[in-house]
Amino acid sequence: MSKNRKADNILQALLAHRTIKEGAAAARVSERVIYDYLKDPAFDARYKSARDDIIRGVSNHLREQMNEAVDIIGGIMRNKKNRPNDRLAAAKSILELGDKYAISNNILERMENLEQALDDIE
């Protein structure tokens, strides 16, 4: 197997499995080989880029699902035919989700500001 093909095989195994050990087993190489590949800056950059692409895709899909979930909860809350306790539970869920979103958004914004400040210092 060529070095490029082996690297591709290892990359795919790492992306498809949760741990280095599982990735190594799937790629049929030792864990040491995986760690050696990860020390290579070019391979590591490819791995991180591919992993980030997957995370972005999952995040986008999750965001779409969350929008739908909030719409469903909102529908329960607004539907006068539902029991008052169900409507109240839905309203509480929306408030809790909104609060968590605001907190998370605030943390992300503050982190971005700190990162920018660090970049400005360098």
N, CA, C and O atoms as a GROMACS GRO file, in nm:
protein
  488
    1MET      N    1   0.085  -0.117   0.000
    1MET     CA    2   0.000   0.000   0.000
    1MET      C    3   0.090   0.124   0.000
    1MET      O    4   0.185   0.132   0.078
    2SER      N    5   0.059   0.219  -0.089
    2SER     CA    6   0.139   0.340  -0.096
    2SER      C    7   0.121   0.424   0.030
    2SER      O    8   0.022   0.409   0.102
    3LYS      N    9   0.218   0.512   0.056
    3LYS     CA   10   0.214   0.596   0.176
    3LYS      C   11   0.090   0.686   0.176
    3LYS      O   12   0.026   0.704   0.280
    4ASN      N   13   0.056   0.744   0.058
    4ASN     CA   14  -0.062   0.829   0.049
    4ASN      C   15  -0.190   0.751   0.077
    4ASN      O   16  -0.280   0.799   0.146
    5ARG      N   17  -0.197   0.632   0.022
    5ARG     CA   18  -0.316   0.549   0.043
    5ARG      C   19  -0.326   0.507   0.189
    5ARG      O   20  -0.435   0.504   0.246
    6LYS      N   21  -0.212   0.475   0.250
    6LYS     CA   22  -0.211   0.438   0.391
    6LYS      C   23  -0.256   0.557   0.476
    6LYS      O   24  -0.334   0.541   0.570
    7ALA      N   25  -0.207   0.676   0.444
    7ALA     CA   26  -0.247   0.796   0.518
    7ALA      C   27  -0.396   0.820   0.504
    7ALA      O   28  -0.463   0.853   0.602
    8ASP      N   29  -0.450   0.803   0.383
    8ASP     CA   30  -0.594   0.820   0.362
    8ASP      C   31  -0.674   0.719   0.443
    8ASP      O   32  -0.777   0.752   0.501
    9ASN      N   33  -0.625   0.596   0.445
    9ASN     CA   34  -0.691   0.489   0.520
    9ASN      C   35  -0.692   0.522   0.671
    9ASN      O   36  -0.793   0.504   0.738
   10ILE      N   37  -0.580   0.569   0.720
   10ILE     CA   38  -0.570   0.606   0.862
   10ILE      C   39  -0.660   0.726   0.892
   10ILE      O   40  -0.728   0.729   0.994
   11LEU      N   41  -0.660   0.824   0.803
   11LEU     CA   42  -0.744   0.942   0.822
   11LEU      C   43  -0.892   0.902   0.830
   11LEU      O   44  -0.963   0.946   0.920
   12GLN      N   45  -0.938   0.818   0.738
   12GLN     CA   46  -1.077   0.774   0.738
   12GLN      C   47  -1.110   0.695   0.865
   12GLN      O   48  -1.219   0.709   0.921
   13ALA      N   49  -1.016   0.613   0.910
   13ALA     CA   50  -1.038   0.534   1.031
   13ALA      C   51  -1.049   0.625   1.154
   13ALA      O   52  -1.132   0.602   1.241
   14LEU      N   53  -0.964   0.726   1.160
   14LEU     CA   54  -0.970   0.819   1.273
   14LEU      C   55  -1.102   0.896   1.274
   14LEU      O   56  -1.159   0.921   1.380
   15LEU      N   57  -1.148   0.935   1.157
   15LEU     CA   58  -1.272   1.012   1.149
   15LEU      C   59  -1.396   0.927   1.180
   15LEU      O   60  -1.497   0.978   1.228
   16ALA      N   61  -1.387   0.799   1.154
   16ALA     CA   62  -1.502   0.711   1.171
   16ALA      C   63  -1.511   0.649   1.310
   16ALA      O   64  -1.612   0.588   1.345
   17HIS      N   65  -1.406   0.664   1.390
   17HIS     CA   66  -1.405   0.598   1.520
   17HIS      C   67  -1.378   0.698   1.632
   17HIS      O   68  -1.318   0.804   1.611
   18ARG      N   69  -1.422   0.661   1.752
   18ARG     CA   70  -1.414   0.753   1.864
   18ARG      C   71  -1.275   0.764   1.925
   18ARG      O   72  -1.240   0.870   1.978
   19THR      N   73  -1.198   0.661   1.920
   19THR     CA   74  -1.068   0.662   1.988
   19THR      C   75  -0.955   0.625   1.892
   19THR      O   76  -0.978   0.567   1.786
   20ILE      N   77  -0.834   0.660   1.933
   20ILE     CA   78  -0.715   0.621   1.856
   20ILE      C   79  -0.707   0.469   1.848
   20ILE      O   80  -0.676   0.413   1.743
   21LYS      N   81  -0.736   0.403   1.958
   21LYS     CA   82  -0.730   0.257   1.962
   21LYS      C   83  -0.826   0.195   1.860
   21LYS      O   84  -0.789   0.104   1.786
   22GLU      N   85  -0.950   0.245   1.856
   22GLU     CA   86  -1.048   0.194   1.760
   22GLU      C   87  -1.008   0.228   1.617
   22GLU      O   88  -1.023   0.145   1.527
   23GLY      N   89  -0.956   0.349   1.596
   23GLY     CA   90  -0.911   0.389   1.464
   23GLY      C   91  -0.796   0.303   1.415
   23GLY      O   92  -0.791   0.263   1.298
   24ALA      N   93  -0.703   0.275   1.506
   24ALA     CA   94  -0.588   0.191   1.470
   24ALA      C   95  -0.634   0.050   1.431
   24ALA      O   96  -0.587  -0.006   1.333
   25ALA      N   97  -0.726  -0.004   1.509
   25ALA     CA   98  -0.778  -0.138   1.477
   25ALA      C   99  -0.847  -0.139   1.341
   25ALA      O  100  -0.829  -0.232   1.262
   26ALA      N  101  -0.926  -0.036   1.314
   26ALA     CA  102  -0.997  -0.029   1.186
   26ALA      C  103  -0.901  -0.013   1.069
   26ALA      O  104  -0.924  -0.069   0.962
   27ALA      N  105  -0.793   0.062   1.090
   27ALA     CA  106  -0.694   0.084   0.983
   27ALA      C  107  -0.593  -0.030   0.975
   27ALA      O  108  -0.511  -0.036   0.884
   28ARG      N  109  -0.601  -0.119   1.072
   28ARG     CA  110  -0.508  -0.233   1.080
   28ARG      C  111  -0.364  -0.189   1.093
   28ARG      O  112  -0.273  -0.240   1.027
   29VAL      N  113  -0.345  -0.091   1.182
   29VAL     CA  114  -0.211  -0.045   1.217
   29VAL      C  115  -0.204  -0.033   1.368
   29VAL      O  116  -0.307  -0.039   1.436
   30SER      N  117  -0.084  -0.017   1.420
   30SER     CA  118  -0.070  -0.002   1.564
   30SER      C  119  -0.106   0.140   1.606
   30SER      O  120  -0.106   0.232   1.524
   31GLU      N  121  -0.136   0.157   1.732
   31GLU     CA  122  -0.162   0.291   1.785
   31GLU      C  123  -0.039   0.380   1.765
   31GLU      O  124  -0.053   0.500   1.739
   32ARG      N  125   0.079   0.323   1.778
   32ARG     CA  126   0.204   0.398   1.761
   32ARG      C  127   0.210   0.460   1.621
   32ARG      O  128   0.253   0.574   1.606
   33VAL      N  129   0.167   0.385   1.520
   33VAL     CA  130   0.166   0.437   1.383
   33VAL      C  131   0.072   0.557   1.373
   33VAL      O  132   0.104   0.657   1.310
   34ILE      N  133  -0.044   0.546   1.437
   34ILE     CA  134  -0.139   0.658   1.436
   34ILE      C  135  -0.074   0.781   1.498
   34ILE      O  136  -0.081   0.891   1.443
   35TYR      N  137  -0.012   0.763   1.615
   35TYR     CA  138   0.051   0.877   1.682
   35TYR      C  139   0.164   0.936   1.598
   35TYR      O  140   0.185   1.057   1.597
   36ASP      N  141   0.237   0.851   1.527
   36ASP     CA  142   0.343   0.901   1.438
   36ASP      C  143   0.284   0.986   1.326
   36ASP      O  144   0.338   1.091   1.292
   37TYR      N  145   0.173   0.941   1.268
   37TYR     CA  146   0.107   1.020   1.164
   37TYR      C  147   0.058   1.154   1.219
   37TYR      O  148   0.070   1.257   1.153
   38LEU      N  149   0.003   1.151   1.339
   38LEU     CA  150  -0.050   1.274   1.398
   38LEU      C  151   0.061   1.374   1.431
   38LEU      O  152   0.034   1.494   1.445
   39LYS      N  153   0.185   1.327   1.444
   39LYS     CA  154   0.298   1.418   1.467
   39LYS      C  155   0.339   1.491   1.340
   39LYS      O  156   0.404   1.595   1.345
   40ASP      N  157   0.299   1.435   1.225
   40ASP     CA  158   0.330   1.498   1.097
   40ASP      C  159   0.237   1.618   1.078
   40ASP      O  160   0.116   1.600   1.072
   41PRO      N  161   0.291   1.740   1.069
   41PRO     CA  162   0.206   1.859   1.061
   41PRO      C  163   0.108   1.856   0.943
   41PRO      O  164  -0.006   1.901   0.958
   42ALA      N  165   0.149   1.805   0.829
   42ALA     CA  166   0.060   1.802   0.712
   42ALA      C  167  -0.058   1.707   0.737
   42ALA      O  168  -0.173   1.740   0.708
   43PHE      N  169  -0.029   1.589   0.790
   43PHE     CA  170  -0.136   1.493   0.819
   43PHE      C  171  -0.227   1.547   0.928
   43PHE      O  172  -0.350   1.540   0.917
   44ASP      N  173  -0.168   1.600   1.033
   44ASP     CA  174  -0.245   1.655   1.144
   44ASP      C  175  -0.338   1.766   1.096
   44ASP      O  176  -0.453   1.774   1.140
   45ALA      N  177  -0.289   1.851   1.005
   45ALA     CA  178  -0.372   1.959   0.951
   45ALA      C  179  -0.489   1.902   0.870
   45ALA      O  180  -0.602   1.950   0.880
   46ARG      N  181  -0.462   1.799   0.789
   46ARG     CA  182  -0.569   1.733   0.712
   46ARG      C  183  -0.674   1.673   0.805
   46ARG      O  184  -0.794   1.687   0.783
   47TYR      N  185  -0.625   1.606   0.910
   47TYR     CA  186  -0.715   1.542   1.006
   47TYR      C  187  -0.802   1.646   1.076
   47TYR      O  188  -0.924   1.630   1.085
   48LYS      N  189  -0.740   1.752   1.125
   48LYS     CA  190  -0.816   1.855   1.196
   48LYS      C  191  -0.916   1.925   1.103
   48LYS      O  192  -1.027   1.955   1.145
   49SER      N  193  -0.876   1.950   0.981
   49SER     CA  194  -0.966   2.013   0.885
   49SER      C  195  -1.086   1.924   0.856
   49SER      O  196  -1.200   1.971   0.855
   50ALA      N  197  -1.062   1.796   0.831
   50ALA     CA  198  -1.170   1.702   0.803
   50ALA      C  199  -1.261   1.687   0.925
   50ALA      O  200  -1.384   1.684   0.912
   51ARG      N  201  -1.202   1.678   1.043
   51ARG     CA  202  -1.280   1.667   1.166
   51ARG      C  203  -1.366   1.792   1.186
   51ARG      O  204  -1.483   1.783   1.224
   52ASP      N  205  -1.307   1.909   1.162
   52ASP     CA  206  -1.383   2.035   1.176
   52ASP      C  207  -1.498   2.042   1.077
   52ASP      O  208  -1.605   2.092   1.110
   53ASP      N  209  -1.477   1.992   0.954
   53ASP     CA  210  -1.585   1.990   0.855
   53ASP      C  211  -1.701   1.903   0.903
   53ASP      O  212  -1.818   1.939   0.886
   54ILE      N  213  -1.668   1.789   0.962
   54ILE     CA  214  -1.772   1.700   1.013
   54ILE      C  215  -1.847   1.768   1.126
   54ILE      O  216  -1.970   1.764   1.131
   55ILE      N  217  -1.774   1.830   1.217
   55ILE     CA  218  -1.837   1.898   1.331
   55ILE      C  219  -1.927   2.011   1.284
   55ILE      O  220  -2.036   2.029   1.337
   56ARG      N  221  -1.882   2.087   1.183
   56ARG     CA  222  -1.965   2.194   1.128
   56ARG      C  223  -2.094   2.138   1.068
   56ARG      O  224  -2.202   2.194   1.089
   57GLY      N  225  -2.083   2.030   0.994
   57GLY     CA  226  -2.200   1.968   0.934
   57GLY      C  227  -2.298   1.919   1.039
   57GLY      O  228  -2.419   1.939   1.026
   58VAL      N  229  -2.248   1.854   1.142
   58VAL     CA  230  -2.334   1.804   1.249
   58VAL      C  231  -2.397   1.922   1.323
   58VAL      O  232  -2.515   1.917   1.359
   59SER      N  233  -2.319   2.027   1.346
   59SER     CA  234  -2.372   2.145   1.416
   59SER      C  235  -2.485   2.210   1.336
   59SER      O  236  -2.587   2.250   1.392
   60ASN      N  237  -2.467   2.219   1.204
   60ASN     CA  238  -2.573   2.276   1.119
   60ASN      C  239  -2.699   2.191   1.124
   60ASN      O  240  -2.811   2.242   1.134
   61HIS      N  241  -2.680   2.060   1.118
   61HIS     CA  242  -2.795   1.970   1.123
   61HIS      C  243  -2.865   1.981   1.259
   61HIS      O  244  -2.988   1.984   1.266
   62LEU      N  245  -2.788   1.986   1.365
   62LEU     CA  246  -2.844   1.999   1.498
   62LEU      C  247  -2.920   2.130   1.513
   62LEU      O  248  -3.027   2.134   1.574
   63ARG      N  249  -2.866   2.236   1.459
   63ARG     CA  250  -2.934   2.366   1.465
   63ARG      C  251  -3.070   2.359   1.394
   63ARG      O  252  -3.169   2.414   1.442
   64GLU      N  253  -3.074   2.293   1.279
   64GLU     CA  254  -3.201   2.277   1.208
   64GLU      C  255  -3.300   2.198   1.292
   64GLU      O  256  -3.417   2.234   1.301
   65GLN      N  257  -3.254   2.091   1.354
   65GLN     CA  258  -3.341   2.009   1.438
   65GLN      C  259  -3.389   2.086   1.560
   65GLN      O  260  -3.503   2.071   1.603
   66MET      N  261  -3.302   2.169   1.616
   66MET     CA  262  -3.340   2.250   1.731
   66MET      C  263  -3.449   2.349   1.693
   66MET      O  264  -3.543   2.370   1.770
   67ASN      N  265  -3.438   2.410   1.577
   67ASN     CA  266  -3.542   2.502   1.530
   67ASN      C  267  -3.676   2.432   1.522
   67ASN      O  268  -3.778   2.486   1.564
   68GLU      N  269  -3.676   2.312   1.467
   68GLU     CA  270  -3.799   2.236   1.455
   68GLU      C  271  -3.853   2.200   1.592
   68GLU      O  272  -3.974   2.207   1.615
   69ALA      N  273  -3.765   2.161   1.684
   69ALA     CA  274  -3.808   2.126   1.820
   69ALA      C  275  -3.871   2.245   1.890
   69ALA      O  276  -3.974   2.231   1.957
   70VAL      N  277  -3.811   2.362   1.875
   70VAL     CA  278  -3.867   2.482   1.937
   70VAL      C  279  -4.004   2.514   1.875
   70VAL      O  280  -4.095   2.555   1.946
   71ASP      N  281  -4.017   2.496   1.744
   71ASP     CA  282  -4.147   2.518   1.680
   71ASP      C  283  -4.253   2.423   1.736
   71ASP      O  284  -4.367   2.464   1.760
   72ILE      N  285  -4.216   2.298   1.758
   72ILE     CA  286  -4.310   2.200   1.813
   72ILE      C  287  -4.350   2.239   1.956
   72ILE      O  288  -4.468   2.239   1.990
   73ILE      N  289  -4.251   2.273   2.037
   73ILE     CA  290  -4.280   2.315   2.174
   73ILE      C  291  -4.367   2.440   2.174
   73ILE      O  292  -4.461   2.452   2.253
   74GLY      N  293  -4.334   2.534   2.085
   74GLY     CA  294  -4.415   2.656   2.073
   74GLY      C  295  -4.558   2.625   2.032
   74GLY      O  296  -4.652   2.689   2.081
   75GLY      N  297  -4.576   2.528   1.944
   75GLY     CA  298  -4.709   2.487   1.903
   75GLY      C  299  -4.790   2.430   2.019
   75GLY      O  300  -4.909   2.458   2.033
   76ILE      N  301  -4.723   2.350   2.101
   76ILE     CA  302  -4.790   2.295   2.220
   76ILE      C  303  -4.830   2.409   2.314
   76ILE      O  304  -4.940   2.409   2.369
   77MET      N  305  -4.740   2.503   2.331
   77MET     CA  306  -4.765   2.615   2.421
   77MET      C  307  -4.884   2.699   2.374
   77MET      O  308  -4.966   2.743   2.454
   78ARG      N  309  -4.892   2.723   2.242
   78ARG     CA  310  -4.995   2.811   2.187
   78ARG      C  311  -5.132   2.745   2.169
   78ARG      O  312  -5.234   2.813   2.163
   79ASN      N  313  -5.133   2.612   2.160
   79ASN     CA  314  -5.257   2.541   2.131
   79ASN      C  315  -5.348   2.540   2.254
   79ASN      O  316  -5.319   2.473   2.353
   80LYS      N  317  -5.456   2.613   2.246
   80LYS     CA  318  -5.550   2.627   2.358
   80LYS      C  319  -5.623   2.495   2.390
   80LYS      O  320  -5.682   2.482   2.496
   81LYS      N  321  -5.618   2.399   2.298
   81LYS     CA  322  -5.682   2.270   2.322
   81LYS      C  323  -5.599   2.181   2.415
   81LYS      O  324  -5.651   2.086   2.474
   82ASN      N  325  -5.470   2.213   2.428
   82ASN     CA  326  -5.385   2.135   2.518
   82ASN      C  327  -5.416   2.168   2.663
   82ASN      O  328  -5.464   2.277   2.695
   83ARG      N  329  -5.388   2.073   2.750
   83ARG     CA  330  -5.409   2.096   2.892
   83ARG      C  331  -5.321   2.211   2.940
   83ARG      O  332  -5.210   2.228   2.890
   84PRO      N  333  -5.368   2.288   3.035
   84PRO     CA  334  -5.288   2.400   3.087
   84PRO      C  335  -5.150   2.356   3.138
   84PRO      O  336  -5.052   2.428   3.118
   85ASN      N  337  -5.142   2.241   3.203
   85ASN     CA  338  -5.012   2.195   3.252
   85ASN      C  339  -4.915   2.164   3.138
   85ASN      O  340  -4.795   2.189   3.150
   86ASP      N  341  -4.967   2.111   3.027
   86ASP     CA  342  -4.882   2.084   2.911
   86ASP      C  343  -4.833   2.214   2.848
   86ASP      O  344  -4.717   2.227   2.808
   87ARG      N  345  -4.925   2.311   2.840
   87ARG     CA  346  -4.888   2.441   2.783
   87ARG      C  347  -4.786   2.510   2.872
   87ARG      O  348  -4.691   2.572   2.822
   88LEU      N  349  -4.804   2.500   3.004
   88LEU     CA  350  -4.710   2.559   3.098
   88LEU      C  351  -4.573   2.492   3.088
   88LEU      O  352  -4.470   2.560   3.089
   89ALA      N  353  -4.570   2.360   3.077
   89ALA     CA  354  -4.443   2.287   3.063
   89ALA      C  355  -4.372   2.329   2.935
   89ALA      O  356  -4.250   2.344   2.934
   90ALA      N  357  -4.447   2.347   2.828
   90ALA     CA  358  -4.388   2.390   2.701
   90ALA      C  359  -4.331   2.531   2.714
   90ALA      O  360  -4.221   2.559   2.666
   91ALA      N  361  -4.406   2.619   2.780
   91ALA     CA  362  -4.358   2.756   2.800
   91ALA      C  363  -4.230   2.757   2.882
   91ALA      O  364  -4.136   2.831   2.851
   92LYS      N  365  -4.225   2.676   2.987
   92LYS     CA  366  -4.104   2.667   3.071
   92LYS      C  367  -3.986   2.616   2.987
   92LYS      O  368  -3.874   2.665   3.001
   93SER      N  369  -4.012   2.519   2.903
   93SER     CA  370  -3.905   2.464   2.817
   93SER      C  371  -3.848   2.574   2.727
   93SER      O  372  -3.726   2.586   2.712
   94ILE      N  373  -3.937   2.653   2.669
   94ILE     CA  374  -3.891   2.762   2.581
   94ILE      C  375  -3.806   2.861   2.660
   94ILE      O  376  -3.701   2.905   2.612
   95LEU      N  377  -3.852   2.897   2.779
   95LEU     CA  378  -3.776   2.991   2.862
   95LEU      C  379  -3.639   2.934   2.899
   95LEU      O  380  -3.539   3.006   2.894
   96GLU      N  381  -3.634   2.807   2.937
   96GLU     CA  382  -3.507   2.743   2.973
   96GLU      C  383  -3.413   2.736   2.853
   96GLU      O  384  -3.294   2.765   2.865
   97LEU      N  385  -3.467   2.699   2.737
   97LEU     CA  386  -3.385   2.693   2.616
   97LEU      C  387  -3.332   2.831   2.580
   97LEU      O  388  -3.216   2.845   2.542
   98GLY      N  389  -3.418   2.932   2.591
   98GLY     CA  390  -3.375   3.068   2.560
   98GLY      C  391  -3.265   3.114   2.654
   98GLY      O  392  -3.170   3.180   2.611
   99ASP      N  393  -3.278   3.081   2.781
   99ASP     CA  394  -3.177   3.120   2.879
   99ASP      C  395  -3.044   3.050   2.849
   99ASP      O  396  -2.939   3.115   2.851
  100LYS      N  397  -3.048   2.921   2.822
  100LYS     CA  398  -2.925   2.848   2.790
  100LYS      C  399  -2.861   2.902   2.663
  100LYS      O  400  -2.739   2.914   2.654
  101TYR      N  401  -2.944   2.934   2.564
  101TYR     CA  402  -2.891   2.991   2.440
  101TYR      C  403  -2.822   3.124   2.467
  101TYR      O  404  -2.712   3.148   2.417
  102ALA      N  405  -2.886   3.210   2.546
  102ALA     CA  406  -2.828   3.342   2.576
  102ALA      C  407  -2.695   3.327   2.650
  102ALA      O  408  -2.599   3.397   2.619
  103ILE      N  409  -2.689   3.236   2.744
  103ILE     CA  410  -2.565   3.214   2.819
  103ILE      C  411  -2.456   3.161   2.727
  103ILE      O  412  -2.343   3.210   2.729
  104SER      N  413  -2.489   3.061   2.646
  104SER     CA  414  -2.390   3.004   2.553
  104SER      C  415  -2.341   3.109   2.455
  104SER      O  416  -2.222   3.119   2.427
  105ASN      N  417  -2.433   3.187   2.402
  105ASN     CA  418  -2.397   3.291   2.307
  105ASN      C  419  -2.304   3.393   2.371
  105ASN      O  420  -2.208   3.438   2.310
  106ASN      N  421  -2.334   3.430   2.495
  106ASN     CA  422  -2.251   3.526   2.568
  106ASN      C  423  -2.111   3.471   2.589
  106ASN      O  424  -2.012   3.542   2.571
  107ILE      N  425  -2.101   3.345   2.626
  107ILE     CA  426  -1.969   3.282   2.647
  107ILE      C  427  -1.891   3.279   2.517
  107ILE      O  428  -1.772   3.312   2.516
  108LEU      N  429  -1.956   3.240   2.407
  108LEU     CA  430  -1.888   3.236   2.278
  108LEU      C  431  -1.839   3.374   2.237
  108LEU      O  432  -1.727   3.389   2.188
  109GLU      N  433  -1.922   3.475   2.256
  109GLU     CA  434  -1.884   3.612   2.221
  109GLU      C  435  -1.765   3.658   2.304
  109GLU      O  436  -1.673   3.721   2.252
  110ARG      N  437  -1.766   3.626   2.431
  110ARG     CA  438  -1.655   3.666   2.518
  110ARG      C  439  -1.526   3.593   2.480
  110ARG      O  440  -1.418   3.652   2.483
  111MET      N  441  -1.538   3.464   2.443
  111MET     CA  442  -1.421   3.389   2.399
  111MET      C  443  -1.363   3.448   2.271
  111MET      O  444  -1.241   3.462   2.258
  112GLU      N  445  -1.450   3.483   2.178
  112GLU     CA  446  -1.404   3.543   2.052
  112GLU      C  447  -1.334   3.676   2.080
  112GLU      O  448  -1.232   3.707   2.017
  113ASN      N  449  -1.387   3.755   2.172
  113ASN     CA  450  -1.323   3.882   2.208
  113ASN      C  451  -1.186   3.858   2.271
  113ASN      O  452  -1.091   3.931   2.242
  114LEU      N  453  -1.175   3.757   2.356
  114LEU     CA  454  -1.046   3.725   2.418
  114LEU      C  455  -0.946   3.677   2.313
  114LEU      O  456  -0.829   3.716   2.316
  115GLU      N  457  -0.992   3.593   2.222
  115GLU     CA  458  -0.904   3.545   2.115
  115GLU      C  459  -0.856   3.662   2.029
  115GLU      O  460  -0.738   3.667   1.992
  116GLN      N  461  -0.944   3.754   1.998
  116GLN     CA  462  -0.906   3.870   1.919
  116GLN      C  463  -0.805   3.956   1.995
  116GLN      O  464  -0.708   4.005   1.936
  117ALA      N  465  -0.828   3.974   2.124
  117ALA     CA  466  -0.734   4.052   2.206
  117ALA      C  467  -0.597   3.986   2.208
  117ALA      O  468  -0.496   4.055   2.201
  118LEU      N  469  -0.594   3.853   2.217
  118LEU     CA  470  -0.466   3.782   2.215
  118LEU      C  471  -0.397   3.796   2.080
  118LEU      O  472  -0.275   3.814   2.073
  119ASP      N  473  -0.476   3.788   1.973
  119ASP     CA  474  -0.419   3.806   1.840
  119ASP      C  475  -0.360   3.946   1.825
  119ASP      O  476  -0.254   3.964   1.764
  120ASP      N  477  -0.429   4.047   1.881
  120ASP     CA  478  -0.382   4.185   1.873
  120ASP      C  479  -0.250   4.204   1.950
  120ASP      O  480  -0.165   4.284   1.910
  121ILE      N  481  -0.233   4.129   2.059
  121ILE     CA  482  -0.112   4.139   2.139
  121ILE      C  483   0.006   4.081   2.063
  121ILE      O  484   0.116   4.136   2.067
  122GLU      N  485  -0.017   3.972   1.994
  122GLU     CA  486   0.090   3.904   1.920
  122GLU      C  487   0.121   3.983   1.800
  122GLU      O  488   0.209   3.945   1.722
   0.00000   0.00000   0.00000
